[in-house]
Amino acid sequence: MDSVLHTTGRIGPRTLLITTAALPLTGWALHAAALHKQLAATRKDPLTGLMRRDAYTARARRLLARHGDDTTVVMVDADRFKEINDRLGHAAGDTVLASIAARLTAWAGPRTAVGRLGGDEFAVVLELPADRREQRLAQLVRMLHTPVVLDDGRTVDVAASVGAAAPDVIGTRDLTRLQRAADAALYDGKHTGRAVLATAAHVATPSVNGRRAGRPGTAVWGRAA
């Protein structure tokens, strides 16, 4: 009993609970904040700040489930990115990737999923109804074709290929199938300067891990590049 504290020196369970609860909460709050920061870091790509594949996939699937046919899946590849790295150096390449990420984020807006899948490959899932797709995708292509200014003042001409897929066209809300179709559409329009919206035929394109078979890296590693 708590009443025996003064006579026996023992601390009853209620007193122990109160004492524990009275411990400074600042340390626990800081610890929780640090854990949250570490968790957020594992979800984000350190170069671009975009979501990594797992975090992007989870959010993208939630958006598809919530918005259904009004959702659009967009795949983006930087054009001739290896040439930029070889000619101007990896620091310039990193600046280009970060610029692409910033433009994708600005274009997509809030409550969307924007991820870096690896290398110079990006994906976006957002609510984008059919009557706005053509206009908005054309806007994205223009944004991605805007030159990038490096830290030393040099200007780099950049471009990116864009493919998109929508549940109302493809006939599914499955993220993997939509990305496969968008990726195939992207390669149909590679280096054309226009976004391509996938049709049902693009779903049948052979793929490796949901990406177009034959793209760089798939034959060597047996996985999507």
C-alpha positions as CSV (number, residue, x, y, z in Angstrom):
1,M,0.0,0.0,0.0
2,D,1.2,3.5,-0.7
3,S,0.5,4.5,2.9
4,V,3.3,2.3,4.1
5,L,5.9,4.3,2.2
6,H,7.0,6.4,5.2
7,T,7.2,3.5,7.6
8,T,8.7,0.8,5.4
9,G,10.5,2.7,2.7
10,R,8.7,0.6,0.1
11,I,7.1,2.2,-3.0
12,G,3.6,0.8,-3.9
13,P,2.6,0.2,-7.5
14,R,0.5,3.3,-7.7
15,T,3.3,5.5,-6.5
16,L,5.7,3.8,-9.0
17,L,3.2,4.5,-11.8
18,I,2.9,8.1,-10.9
19,T,6.6,8.5,-10.5
20,T,7.3,6.9,-13.9
21,A,4.6,9.1,-15.6
22,A,6.2,12.1,-14.0
23,L,9.6,11.4,-15.7
24,P,10.6,14.2,-18.2
25,L,8.7,13.6,-21.4
26,T,11.2,15.7,-23.4
27,G,13.6,12.8,-23.8
28,W,10.9,10.5,-25.0
29,A,9.6,13.1,-27.5
30,L,13.1,13.7,-28.8
31,H,13.6,10.0,-29.2
32,A,10.3,9.6,-31.0
33,A,11.1,12.5,-33.3
34,A,14.5,11.0,-34.1
35,L,12.9,7.6,-34.9
36,H,10.3,9.4,-37.1
37,K,13.1,11.3,-38.9
38,Q,15.0,8.0,-39.5
39,L,11.9,6.3,-40.8
40,A,11.2,9.2,-43.1
41,A,14.8,9.1,-44.4
42,T,14.4,5.4,-45.4
43,R,11.3,6.4,-47.4
44,K,12.9,9.2,-49.3
45,D,15.6,9.3,-51.9
46,P,18.5,11.3,-50.5
47,L,19.3,13.0,-53.8
48,T,15.9,14.1,-55.0
49,G,13.8,14.0,-51.8
50,L,11.2,11.9,-53.7
51,M,9.7,8.7,-52.2
52,R,11.6,5.6,-52.7
53,R,10.0,2.6,-54.5
54,D,8.3,1.0,-51.5
55,A,6.9,4.2,-50.1
56,Y,5.8,5.3,-53.5
57,T,4.1,2.0,-54.3
58,A,2.1,2.0,-51.0
59,R,0.9,5.5,-51.6
60,A,0.2,5.0,-55.3
61,R,-2.0,2.0,-54.5
62,R,-4.0,4.0,-52.0
63,L,-4.6,6.7,-54.6
64,L,-5.7,4.2,-57.2
65,A,-8.1,2.6,-54.7
66,R,-9.5,6.0,-53.6
67,H,-9.9,7.7,-57.0
68,G,-10.2,4.8,-59.4
69,D,-10.8,5.8,-63.0
70,D,-9.9,9.4,-62.4
71,T,-6.4,8.4,-61.6
72,T,-3.4,8.5,-64.0
73,V,-0.1,6.7,-63.7
74,V,2.8,8.5,-65.3
75,M,6.3,7.1,-66.0
76,V,9.2,9.4,-66.8
77,D,12.7,8.7,-68.2
78,A,15.4,11.3,-68.6
79,D,16.6,11.4,-72.2
80,R,20.3,10.9,-73.0
81,F,21.1,11.2,-69.3
82,K,24.3,9.1,-69.6
83,E,25.6,11.7,-72.1
84,I,25.2,14.4,-69.5
85,N,27.1,12.4,-66.9
86,D,29.9,11.6,-69.3
87,R,30.2,15.1,-70.8
88,L,29.6,17.3,-67.7
89,G,30.3,15.0,-64.8
90,H,28.2,13.3,-62.1
91,A,27.6,16.5,-60.2
92,A,25.9,18.0,-63.2
93,G,23.9,14.7,-63.6
94,D,22.8,15.0,-59.9
95,T,21.6,18.5,-60.5
96,V,19.6,17.4,-63.5
97,L,18.0,14.6,-61.5
98,A,17.1,16.9,-58.7
99,S,15.6,19.4,-61.1
100,I,13.5,16.8,-62.8
101,A,12.2,15.7,-59.3
102,A,11.4,19.3,-58.4
103,R,9.5,19.8,-61.6
104,L,7.5,16.5,-61.2
105,T,6.6,17.5,-57.6
106,A,5.5,21.0,-58.8
107,W,3.5,19.6,-61.6
108,A,1.8,16.8,-59.6
109,G,0.9,19.0,-56.7
110,P,-0.2,17.8,-53.2
111,R,-1.9,14.5,-52.3
112,T,-0.1,12.6,-55.0
113,A,2.6,9.9,-55.2
114,V,5.9,11.0,-56.8
115,G,8.8,8.5,-56.7
116,R,12.2,7.8,-58.0
117,L,12.3,4.2,-59.1
118,G,16.0,4.2,-59.7
119,G,18.6,6.0,-61.9
120,D,16.9,8.4,-64.1
121,E,13.5,6.8,-63.9
122,F,10.5,8.4,-62.1
123,A,6.9,7.7,-61.6
124,V,3.8,9.8,-60.6
125,V,0.3,8.7,-59.6
126,L,-2.2,11.5,-59.3
127,E,-5.9,12.2,-59.7
128,L,-6.2,13.3,-63.3
129,P,-9.5,12.9,-65.1
130,A,-9.8,12.0,-68.8
131,D,-10.9,15.5,-69.9
132,R,-7.7,17.0,-68.5
133,R,-5.1,14.4,-69.3
134,E,-3.9,15.5,-72.7
135,Q,-3.5,19.1,-71.6
136,R,-1.7,18.3,-68.3
137,L,0.6,15.7,-69.9
138,A,1.6,18.3,-72.6
139,Q,2.3,20.7,-69.8
140,L,4.6,18.2,-68.0
141,V,6.6,17.6,-71.2
142,R,7.2,21.3,-71.6
143,M,8.3,21.6,-68.0
144,L,10.7,18.7,-68.4
145,H,12.2,20.2,-71.5
146,T,13.2,23.4,-69.8
147,P,17.0,23.8,-69.6
148,V,18.7,23.3,-66.3
149,V,21.1,25.9,-64.9
150,L,24.1,24.3,-63.0
151,D,25.7,25.8,-60.0
152,D,28.6,27.1,-62.1
153,G,26.2,29.0,-64.4
154,R,26.4,26.6,-67.3
155,T,23.1,25.7,-68.9
156,V,22.2,22.1,-69.8
157,D,19.5,21.2,-72.4
158,V,17.4,18.5,-70.9
159,A,14.5,16.4,-72.0
160,A,12.5,13.4,-70.8
161,S,10.1,10.8,-72.3
162,V,6.7,10.4,-70.7
163,G,4.2,7.6,-70.8
164,A,0.9,7.5,-69.0
165,A,-1.8,4.9,-68.3
166,A,-5.3,5.2,-66.8
167,P,-7.6,2.7,-65.3
168,D,-10.6,3.7,-67.5
169,V,-8.5,3.0,-70.6
170,I,-6.5,0.0,-69.5
171,G,-9.4,-1.6,-67.7
172,T,-7.6,-2.2,-64.4
173,R,-6.6,-0.4,-61.2
174,D,-3.6,-2.7,-60.6
175,L,-0.5,-0.6,-60.2
176,T,1.9,-3.1,-61.8
177,R,-0.1,-3.5,-64.9
178,L,-0.7,0.3,-65.2
179,Q,3.0,1.0,-64.8
180,R,3.8,-1.7,-67.4
181,A,1.5,-0.1,-69.9
182,A,2.8,3.4,-69.2
183,D,6.3,2.2,-69.5
184,A,5.6,0.6,-72.9
185,A,3.8,3.8,-74.0
186,L,6.8,5.8,-72.9
187,Y,9.1,3.8,-75.2
188,D,6.7,4.3,-78.1
189,G,7.2,8.0,-77.8
190,K,10.9,8.0,-76.8
191,H,12.7,11.1,-78.0
192,T,9.6,12.4,-79.8
193,G,8.9,15.3,-77.4
194,R,5.4,14.2,-76.6
195,A,3.6,12.2,-73.9
196,V,2.0,8.9,-75.0
197,L,-1.2,7.6,-73.3
198,A,-1.2,3.8,-73.2
199,T,-3.9,1.7,-74.8
200,A,-4.9,-1.8,-73.8
201,A,-2.4,-3.2,-76.3
202,H,0.5,-1.8,-74.3
203,V,-0.4,-4.1,-71.4
204,A,0.6,-7.1,-73.5
205,T,4.2,-5.8,-74.0
206,P,6.6,-8.3,-72.5
207,S,8.0,-7.1,-69.2
208,V,10.5,-7.9,-66.4
209,N,9.4,-6.9,-62.9
210,G,6.7,-4.7,-64.4
211,R,9.1,-2.8,-66.8
212,R,9.5,-3.2,-70.5
213,A,11.6,-6.3,-71.4
214,G,14.7,-5.3,-73.3
215,R,15.2,-1.9,-71.7
216,P,18.8,-1.3,-70.6
217,G,19.7,-3.6,-67.7
218,T,17.0,-6.2,-67.9
219,A,19.0,-8.6,-70.0
220,V,22.1,-8.4,-67.9
221,W,20.6,-8.5,-64.4
222,G,17.3,-10.2,-65.0
223,R,15.4,-7.4,-63.4
224,A,14.1,-4.0,-64.4
225,A,16.7,-1.3,-64.7
